[in-house]
Amino acid sequence: LAKTTQPISMDSYEGQEVNITCSHNNIATNDYITWYQQFPSQGPRFIIQGYKTKVTNEVASLFIPADRKSSTLSLPRVSLSDTAVYYCLVGPRMNTGFQKLVFGTGTRLLVSP
Amino acid sequence: DAGVIQSPRHEVTEMGQEVTLRCKPISGHDYLFWYRQTMMRGLELLIYFNNNVPIDDSGMPEDRFSAKMPNASFSTLKIQPSEPRDSAVYFCASSLVGSSTDTQYFGPGTRLTVL
């Protein structure tokens, strides 16, 4: 499994753009990058998944450089409700051979007024 | 869909008692996962099932833990006997292989306290 490294915590203010970078130097060819969000007292929730370049949905964008050794989750114009822990996970798609997802410690984002 | 349903939401028991946690996955999903989350160890995968069959239980801490999935709509995680170090939040998640994003959908969790 590719090991991931992400900042333990980040602080931001409402309305700002937040970028959380995850390093995964030993990512394998068939690995995808997935981000989950977890609010206190809730289970993790899928945010976005990508393989290369850029992926965007209604919640976030995911930027993946050509070498795929890192990725950046971008949250536009955060609000107080975006305060949560964000996990970066790397692994193959389940239909190519499931591997355990390792959630790690995640990045604790605190958004202040 | 109601999402993944777990019961009970909170459980307080005494050391040595049997504890049974329950999970109803999202209808049609073919994978089911049991996780445990603590401050010290984070989120750990305990066991997962594919089409009701246990595939990998290497994350189960010891023989006191057991999990079953008698049908596609129900799974249990049992701890017998329970110990204080089992106190944690236990999450159940389900997924559909072949879906566009491999998303795991998590339930609300069961907060277990063993006194």
Interface residues (C-beta under 8 A of the other chain):
Chain A: Y32 T34 S41 Q42 G43 P44 R45 F46 Q49 Y87 R93 M94 N95 F98 K100 L101 F103 G104 T105 G106
Chain B: V4 Y31 G42 L43 L45 Y48 N50 I55 D56 G59 F91 A93 S95 V97 G98 T101 D102 T103 Q104 Y105 F106 G107 P108 G109
